[in-house]
Amino acid sequence: MISCSAAGWLLLVLGGSLCLCSATYVPTSQTTVNGISHKIADKEFLSKQKFFFEILRHLHQPLTTEEYLPFAKEWIQKQSKYLNYTEVTEFQRAFEHGFLAKGAIFTIYNYWYAKQTLLLYRFFENALDWDTYYKNVIWARQHTNEGMFLCALTLSVLHRPDLQGIVLPAIYEVMPHYFFEADLFQDASNRRAMDREYGFYANPKYNVARSNYSSAFSTRFYGEGTLSYFTEDVGLNAYYYYFMMDYAPFLGGDKLGLNKDRRGELYLFMHQQLLARYYLERNSNGLGPIQELTWESPIATGYYPMLSYWNGIPFRARENNFLWRPYDPVKLGGMKAHEERIRQAIDRGYVESRDGQRIDLRRPEAIDIVGNLVSSSVDSANADYYKMIETTARMVLAQGDYYGSVGEVWPGPLMHYETSMRDPAFYQFYQRLLSFYWDFKSYLPPYTTAQLTYEGVEIRSVTVDRLVTFFEPYDADISNGLAFDYGSERSSWNFTVMARKDRLNHKPFSYVLNVNSQISGKGIVRMYMGPRMYGLGQLQYMKKFFVEMDQYAVELVAGENQIKRNTRDFFYDIRDRTTYSELYRRILKAYRGEEQFVLDMSEVHCGWPDRLLLPKGQPNGYPMSFFFIITPFSPPKVSQFSTFDATYTCGTGSGSKYIDDLPFGFPFDREIDFSNFATKNMIFTDVSVYHVNGNQQNESH
């Protein structure tokens, strides 16, 4: 499954003496760990790393850090401190006219809020040096809406080229209300009221609150609630949040270079992979296909998120068999017309740009153009004509209001990146949206034998370890979601409340490919998982349910080759993040010189959660297929990792993220010609996923 990048969104802060247009600041000191050279964060970096953790602490409460308070009164107004002062004054005028108030509910899927967020982001982006940036962030923390501030700050840290390397706390620990049910915070608040030691280390055994999934209430339609362990997984929802932030639709152009990453193609393929993975999870639980979404009939699947915002207002719910509101048909009519414009463009084979030129869509690489149209990003060839289908659909399905003012906006889960994947309608809508993806692909000819084969390379067999999944308890730090009394002498960093929830995991497994090669050379291995197939002909339909698990290069030698791979090495997967409080303590120790802070990607937050590599499975085994293919190395336009340092950043906008130039999803992305598809350099193998309860997992083998 494609991640926003193979590596991660670790970011590094520019030194005060450098300016935005200077070369990116990186720590220069090195260390060797287990024979591998790593970059070490220096004091300057750590002071900035410490700043971001402190500025995001208890975001919904006033800033209290003494050293920051003097800068909370006003922003830096000196023109020479900015790259584009016109954009800065535009923000200042808009803020003085009236921004979204502190404490109000924020959603990026409201036109006015998104516009204000973009202005605030540009305010941060245009700071020429660290001192200006630092002071303006402090001012904004004190004076702008909390959700908007977090969004703009995160975008700034992710996209400023001089901020490569900084680790932000995990989003589910910065804004835990978007990831954990409201009753959890009510329970924790009640326990604090009765026990002054609750949350502090003096009373550690009582600092864990049990968090349940909302399946008992959220969805009661055709068993959707049985998937809550997957759809409400904090790692999965964080993955989607960070992808959407990395490629925020209102950011782009030449300055950020997001189009270099095949942005439109990536958008479509990422969602296609999410749906395929969701389908496998449904299938593993005995559920049928994803419900079809049409604009002409009620939405069968309701959703009650059981979440509440910081201010106590619950997330908007949607009842089963939801009927459209009286004014929805007007919006739906426009959206259907916009859908038809894109569909006609695909069928006609060209898109009309803003200046009236025709852009050919009968080229494989034109999928990037289609993806930008569908996502309505600023890199779209003609957003004025093809409009914002995704945004409009989310607004209608969530019953929000795209142009509403503060008093009219009551967002549902689909109007937040963090909560979208909890709602069954998310998958139903994107199944509809991805019809554009498959329509486009249907006009491309099937791959030929020459495109599929690797002459002289044959995969003779594959062996895979037993696949075992289980549920295990997991603790996340929800301290940021609980009010803290700063009037006391205690530090907020000694206050930690953990939410414990059972989550899906799997035993690490390995596989071995036995390959005979008549040549020596570089090859690229792709590994997929999909439904069990009982005949190759099923692949024409089943191909859209195959999930890419891994992708890597191998050096083949003439003769027999054994390729061994363990899940710990899989390209797209990431491990658990260190909790907010614990990571802050590590930063402080490094800042004081007590230990080293290594930039080794261990806190990366843009990959797929390793725990969710496999669907849950069944006690007697859930049958699936693994697919492997080795292709000749086809170099990308820009060599992988050549324009960014993969040891501490994932290179969003670098144009050098990918291992080769084959289409995402190859070879399952086109119609299949079965007369030439089965080549010797590919192999299917049957596997089964066994689910055991927690106390059995260590006995399984």
N, C-alpha and C positions, 0 to 999 in steps of 0.2 A: 504494500500500500504506500502510496506516495506521501511523503511528509512535506511540510513546507520547505524542508531541506534535510539533507542527510545528517548534518552536523547539529546546528542549533542556533538559537538567538542569544548568544552571549555577547555582551557589548562592552566596549571599553571607552573611557572618558578622556577627552582632550585636555592636555595640560594648559594651564592658564596663559602661558606665553605664546601658545600657538593660536592660529585663527582657523576658521571653518574651511578655508580653501587650502590649508596646509596639508601635508601628508598625515595619514592617520597615526595617532599616537599609539604606541604599543609598549608594554614593559620590555625592557631589554635584558634583564637578568634571566639566567637559565638555571635549571637543575636537572638532574638525571634521576628518574624513578624507575626501578626495574629495567635499567638499560635504555630507557626512552627519555629523550630530552623534552622538557616542558618549560613553558614560560611561567615566570613567577611574578605575581602582582607586587609592584613596588609601593612605597608609602603614599605617593601621590595618587595612584590608582585606588588604593584602599580607602583613602579619605573620601573619595568620590563614591566608591561603592557603599561605604558607611552612610553617606548622605542619602542615597536613594532608599535604603532600608528604613532610615529614620523619618524621612519625609512622608512615607506611605503608612507609617504606624498609626493605628486608630484614625483612619482617614475621615471618619464622620465627626470627629471631635476637633476642637480648635487646636492649632499648633501650640505646643508648650515648650519645645526645646529652646532653652535660653539663648544659645548662640545664634539661632535663626530669627528670633523675634525682631531684632532691629531692622531686618530687611523685609518684614511682612507689611510695612506701611505703604510702600510705593514701588513701582517698577523702575527700571533704568530707562531714562528718557533721552540720553545722549545719542544723537543720530549716528555718530561714528562707531558706536558699539554694535551696529546691525549691518547685515549683508544687504537687506532690502527694506529700507525704512518705510517705503510706501505700504508694504504689507503690515508692518508694525502699527502704523497710524490707522490703518483700516481696522485692525483689531481694537485699538484703543477707542476709536469712535463708536464701534459696535458695543463694546463693553459699557461705555458711559451711557449709551442709549438704553441698555438693558439686556443682560444675559440671563440665562436660566439661573434661578435663585439656588443658593445652597439649601440642601435638604430636599429639593424637589426630585422626582423620579426622572432619571436620564435614560434615553434610548438613542442609539445611533441611527435607528430607522425612522426618525422624525426629521423632516427637512430642516427646520430651524435649528434644532439641536446639532445636527450634523454640520451645518454651516458654521455655527459658533465654535464647534470642536475644531474644524479646519482652521479657523482664524486663530484659535489658541495654539494649535500645533505650529502654525507659521510664526507666531510670536516666539515660541521656543526655538524653532528651527533657525530663525534669522540671527540669533545671538552669535556674535563673532568669537567670543572667548568664554572660558569656563566661568569667570567671575560674573559676567552678565547673565549667562544661562542660569547659574546657581541662584542668584538673587531674584531673578524673575520667576523661577520655579517656586521659591519660598513665598513670594507675593501671591502667585496664583493658587497655591495650596490654601492660603488663608482667605481668599476672596472669591474663588470660582466654585461652581457646583462640583461636588465630590466625584460623581461619575464621569462628568466631562473632563475634569482635571486628570483623573486616572487614565482615561482614554487618550487624551492629548499627550500626556507625559510618556505613556507607554509607546505610542507611535513615534515620539521624538527619540526615545532611547533605542528603539528598533531600527530607525531609519537614518539618523544622523551618522554620517561616515566617521565622525570623530568620537563616536560613543561605542565603538566595537569592543566588547568584552565584559560590560557590566552585567551582572546577574540581578534580575528583578525577582522579588519574592513570587512564588507561584500564585496565579490569579485566584485560585480557590482558597488561598489563605489571606490574600489582600481583601477580597470581597466574598467572604464565606456564605453570605446570605443567598448568593446566586447558585450555590452548590449543595446546601444542606437545608433540610426542612425546617419550617418555622418553629415547630414544637421543640426542636433541639435548643434553640436560643432562649425560648421561654423557660425551659427546664433549667438551663444553665443560669439564667438570670435569677430564678427563684432560689436556686441553691446558693448563689452568691449572697442573696439577701439574708439567708438564714445562717451562713457560715462565712465569716470575714476572711478565713484562711483559704477558702475555695479558690483555686486557680494559682495559688502560690506554692512554692516548693516546700514550704513547711508542712504541707498537707497533700503530698503527691498522689496518694492512692485514690483520692476523691476527685482528681482533676480530669477524669475521663467521662465524657457524656456519650451514651449510646445513641447512635444515629441509625434509623431504619429507612428502608426505601419506601417510596410513596405508593407502592403497587396496590396496597389495600384500598386506596381511594382514587388514585390518579386516573387510571384507565380500566374500565370493566367491559371492554368491547373485544370479543373474540380473543381473550387471553393476552392482550397487549401488556398488561401489568406484569406478566411473568418475565418480561425483558428489562425490567427496571434496573437490575444489577448491571446491565450493559448501557442502557440509554442514560442512566443517571450517574455513571461512573465519572468521578471527578477528573481523572486523567484523560478520559476520552473527550469530555466537554472542554477541558483546558486545551487539548490538541486542536480542536476546531476553532476555539477563540483565538489562539495564537496564529493559526493559518490566516484567518480573516483579518487579523491586525497586520500581519506581514504584507498582505496584498489587499489592504483596504481599498475599496472601489473608488474612493474620492482622492486617492493618491496615485501618482504615476508620472508619466511624461519622461522627458530626457533626464531631468534632474535626478530621479531615483533609479531609473533604469530597470524598473520591474518587468518591462516587456522583454528585456534580454533573457529572462528566465522562462520564456514561452508561457507567459502569464495566463493567457486565455485558455490554452490547451491544458495547463496545470489545473486551472479552476474546474474545468469540466471533468478531467480525469480524477481529481481528488474526490469530487462528489460521487462520481461513478463508483469509485472504490469504497467509499463509505456505504453506499447502498448495497454493494455486493457483500460487504462484511456484515451489514445488518441482516441481509437475506440469510446468510449462513447461520447467524444467531437465531433468527426466527425458525429456520428449518431444524436446527438442533433442538428447539423446544416444541417441535411438532406443530408449529403454526404454518398457515398457508402463505400464499404470495402477498406482497404489499398491496394494501387496498388502493384501488384506482381512484384518483382525484379528478373530478370534473367540476366545471364551474356552473353546470346546469342543475345540479342536485345537491341536497344537503350533505354535510360532512358527517359521515357515520361515526368516526372516532372522536370522542370528546377527550379533554385532558384537564385534570385538576392538579396543578403543579405542586400544591402544598408548600409553596415558597412565599416568603414575605420580604419586602424591602426593609432597609434599615429603619425607615419611619413607621413601620408596622402595617403599611398597606399591603394586602396580599397581591400576588401576581394574578393577573386576569385569567380566568378559567374559560373553557369552552365546553358546553354540554354535548352529550351524544346527539347525533342526528341534528346537528346545528343548522338552523335556517338563516339565510342571508338577511341582513337588515334591509329596510326599505330603500336606503340610498346606496347599498352595495352594488346592485346591478349596473349603476352608472360607471362605477370604478371597474367592475368586472367586464363590462362591455368594452371599455378602453383597453384593458389588459388583453382581452382576447384579440382585439384588433392588432395590438403590438406583437403578440405571439404570431399572428398570421403574417405580419411583415417579415419576421425572421424566417418563418417556414417557407415563404415565397422566395426569399433571397436564396435559401439553400436549394430549393427546387429549380430555380432559374440559373443558379450557378454563379451568381455575382451579387455583390453588395454595392450599394451606392454610397459613396463617401459624402462628407459635408459639402464638398465643392462639385458634386455631381459626377465624379469619375466612377467608373465601374471597376471593382476589385474582384478578380477571378477567385472563385471558391472551388474549383475543380482540381486544386493542388493539395496534396496531403498536408502541407504545412499551413494551409488556410484554416485548419481547425483552430489555430490561435486567434484568427480574426473572429470566428464564430463565438469562441469562448468569451472574448471581450465584449461582443454584442450582448450575449446572454447575461453576463454579469453586470453590464452597464458601467464598466469601469471608465475612468477618464481616458484610457487608451483605446476606447471603442472608436471604430471608424466613423460612426455617425450616431451618437447617443441621442441627438435631438430628434431623429426620426424613429429609431428602434426602441427608445425609451428605457424605463427601468422596470423590467418585468419582475425580477426577484424582489425588489423593495416593495412594489405595489402588492404583490402576492402575500408577502409576510405581513404587511399592514392589515390586509383584509382578513387573512386567516387568524391573526392574533387579535383582531377587533380593536386595533389601535387607530390612530389617526395621523397620517403622514404630515399634514399641514396644521394639526391642532396646536393650540396654545397650551400653556402649563395646565390649566384647569380641565382641558379636554383629553389629555394624553394619559391613558391607563394601559401600559404595555402588557402583553402576554409574553410567554417564553420565546416565541418566534421573533420577537423584536429585540433580542439580545444575542450576541454571539455566544455568550457563556451558557445559555439555557436552551438554545435552539434544538439540540439533539435529544432533549427529554421528551419532546412532543411528537407523537406518531405522525402528525400532519407534516412534519419536516421531511420525512422520508417519502410520503405520498406526493408532496409538491415536487421534490427533486427528481422523483421518478418521472413525473410529467415533464419537468424542465430538460431532463436528459434525453428526451425524445429528439431534441435538436442535435445532440451529439451523435446518436445512432442514425438519424436521417442523413447527416453530413457524411458519415462513414459509409452509408449504403451506396453513395455515388462513386466511391473509390473502388477500383478493381481489386479482386482478391489478390493476396500475395502470391507471387509465382514461386516455383521451386527454387529458382536462383535467389530469391529474396529470403526464403525460409531456411535453406540448407547451409551447412558449413562443410564444404567439400573435404572429404577425408577424415571427418570427425564423427564418431558414433558413440552414443551413450548406450552401453550394453546392459547395465543393470543399476538399480539403486536400492539401498537398504536404509530404512528409517527406524529410529528407536520408537518404543511404545509411547503414544501420545496420551498424557494424563493431565486433566484439569481438576481444580479444587477451589473451594472458597477459603479465604483466610481473613483474619481481622486486620484492619488497616487504620492507623491513627493520623488524622490531619489536624493542624493547628487552627482553631477557630477563634483565637484570642482577639483578633482584629475586629471580629463581629460583636464583641461584647464591650459595653461602656466601661471606661476605666476612670477611677477617681484620682486625678492628678494632684489633688490637694493633700493627699497623704504623702508620707516619706518614702513609700515603696516605689520601685521602678516598674514601668510597664513591661520591661524586658524580663522581669522575674515573675510575670503573670502569664501562665500558659494553661489553656483549656484545650484538651484534645477531643475530637469527635471520632468515635470508633465505629467503623462500618465494615461489614463483610464484603469482600470483593473477589472477583474471579482472577485466578492465576493458573499457571501451568508449570509442570516440571520442565526444566531445560531438556532439550533433546538434540540429537545430532543425526546427520545423515551422511551417507557415503555414495558418491557417484563413481561408477567404474566406467572409464572412458578410454576408448581406443582411438588413437590419432595417428594418421599417416604423415602428419606435418608437425613442425614446431612453430608455435605462434601464440599470440594473445587472443583470448576468447572472453566473452561476457556471458556469465551465467545468470539466468533469470529463473526464479522459483515462484510458482503460484499454488494456491489452494482453491478448490472449488467443490461443487457437489459431486457425489459419486456418479460416474457415468457407466452405463452398461452397454454402450455402443458409441462409436466415434460420431455417428450422425447426430447424437444429442447435443453436440458441441455448438451447433449453429444457434441454438437457443441458450444453452447453458454458459456460453462464453462470457456473457455480461455479468455472471455471478462469480467469476474467478478473481481472486484477490492476490496482488503481487506481494509476496512476503519478503523477498530478498533480491539483491542484484549486486554483482561483484565481478571483478576481473580475475582471470586465471592465466597462468603461463603454461601452455600445453607443450609436452615433449613428444617426440616421435615414439610411438609404442603405447604401453599401458600407462594410464594415469588414474590415480585415486584422489578424488577431490573430497575432502572431509570438511564439514562445516557444522558449527554449533550455534544454537539460537542466540548465545551471548555475543556472537559476531555479526548478527543480522544488521544489514545496512540501515534500515529505516527505524529501528526500535531504540527506545530510550528507557532508562531505569527511573526509579522513584526520585523525586526531588527531596533535598534536605528541608526540614521544616523551617518556617520563618525565623522563629526564635533561636533555634540551634545554629542556623547558618549565620545569623547576626553575631552570635557569640564567637563563631569561627573567624568572622571578619575582624572583630575586635581583637582577638588574640593575635591575628596576623598584623593588625595595625600597631599593636604594642610590641611587635617583634618576637612574640612567644612561639609562633609557628609560621609556616609558609602557606600562602594561599595560591594554589596551583591552578592555572587556567587549562584544565584538562578535559573540558566538556562534560564533567560529571554533573553539572547543574543545567544541562541543556533542556529546553522546554518547547521544542518545536517538532519533536518526532512522535511516532506512534508508541503508545504505552506497551512495553514488552509484555506485560501481564495479559494483554488482550490479543496476543498473537493468534490464539486458537479460539474457536467457539466453544461453548461450555461442554458440548458432547453429551453422552448418555451413559448410564451405568453399564449397559451391555455393548457400548460402542456406537458412536455416530459415524456412519460411513462417509468418507470424503475421497477426493482425488488430489494428489499432488502432481504438479506438472513442472518439468525442468526442460530448459532449452539453452543450448550454448550457441552463440552467434559469433561470427567474425567481428573483431573490433572495428567499429565504424566511428572514427574520431569526430567529436562534436566540433562546432565552429570555433569554440574557444575551449582549450584544454581544461579538463576538470581541475579545480583548485588553483588554476594559474593566476587568478586575479584576486584571490583572498586567502587568508591564512585559516585553514580548516582546523587548526588546533584550538581555536577559541571563538570562531564565528561560523555561521552556516552560509554566508555569502549571498543573502537575498539581494537581488539586483545586480549581482556580479556578472551574470551570464556564463559562469563557469561551474555551475552546480552539478552538471549531469555527466555521467560516465561515457555516454555515446550519443549519437544523434537519431537513434531509432524512435519512432512514435511511442508515447506513453501507452502502455497496455499491449504492446507488440507481443505475440502475434494474434491476440484475441480482439483487436480493435476493428477488424474489417469482416465483411462476409467471408465465409470459408469455402474454398474449392476443395472438396474432399478427394478429388482425383490426384492432388499433389501435396496435400497438407502434411501427411505423416512422413516426415523426413527422419533420417537416422540420428540427427543431432538433437532430437527431442524425445521425451519419454513421459508417459503417464504411469502413476503407480497408485494402487488402492491403499488407503490408510483408514484407521478408525480412531476416534477421539473418545477416551474413556473418562467419565466424570466420577470422582470418588468424594466421599465426605472428608472433612478436614483431618480426622484421626486415621484415615486410611492412606493418605497420600504418601507418607513415608514408607508404607509397606508395599506400595505398588512398584512394579518393575516391568 
